[in-house]
């Protein structure tokens, strides 16, 4: 019985993940900068907030290719 409950919970979680991915707005999800973000408004380009976050993480990890 416990196995059935665990499998059902995993199936529900998987279904919710798929639903969330389908409802997502492409590569640009909502954030605090949504109102002023050209990438969000036009659906083109890259998210500057995400790019900045990745660049800072790479720099903190010592990746020399992220330094400008």
C-alpha positions as MATLAB code, in Angstrom:
seq = 'XXXXXXXXXXXXXXXXXXXXXXXXXXXXXXXXXXXXXXXXXXXXXXXXXXXXXXXXXXXXXXXXXXXX';
ca = [
       0.000    0.000    0.000;
       2.814    2.369    0.853;
       4.429    1.672   -2.526;
       1.224    2.714   -4.290;
       1.090    5.984   -2.339;
       4.722    6.787   -3.180;
       4.238    6.001   -6.885;
       1.057    8.110   -6.948;
       2.834   11.038   -5.281;
       5.692   10.864   -7.797;
       3.202   10.699  -10.682;
       1.338   13.756   -9.382;
       4.598   15.687   -8.919;
       5.666   14.770  -12.456;
       2.314   15.907  -13.865;
       2.579   19.226  -12.029;
       6.118   19.748  -13.366;
       4.991   19.101  -16.937;
       2.043   21.462  -16.454;
       4.348   24.162  -15.112;
       6.710   23.800  -18.062;
       3.851   24.068  -20.536;
       2.400   27.150  -18.862;
       5.806   28.847  -18.697;
       6.363   31.786  -20.999;
       9.251   30.391  -22.983;
      12.702   31.383  -21.817;
      11.535   34.393  -19.834;
       9.497   33.864  -16.702;
       8.091   36.541  -14.456;
      10.417   38.352  -12.064;
      10.775   41.680  -10.295;
      12.171   43.278  -13.472;
       9.246   42.091  -15.612;
       7.760   45.570  -16.077;
      10.934   47.094  -17.519;
      12.471   44.068  -19.240;
      12.580   44.309  -23.028;
      13.234   40.568  -23.333;
      10.038   39.833  -21.410;
       7.976   42.375  -23.332;
       9.080   41.308  -26.800;
       9.825   37.639  -26.174;
      13.177   38.168  -27.909;
      16.648   38.365  -26.486;
      18.010   37.034  -23.235;
      17.082   37.790  -19.655;
      19.620   40.319  -18.318;
      18.930   39.312  -14.708;
      19.688   35.655  -15.439;
      22.794   36.555  -17.455;
      24.098   38.698  -14.592;
      23.397   35.950  -12.058;
      25.218   33.318  -14.132;
      28.172   35.644  -14.759;
      28.535   36.352  -11.028;
      28.296   32.651  -10.176;
      30.928   31.785  -12.791;
      33.200   34.533  -11.496;
      32.795   33.290   -7.926;
      33.732   29.797   -9.085;
      36.822   31.144  -10.835;
      35.705   30.688  -14.456;
      37.985   33.044  -16.439;
      35.666   33.100  -19.470;
      33.020   35.027  -17.515;
      35.221   37.997  -16.764;
      34.844   40.923  -19.102;
];
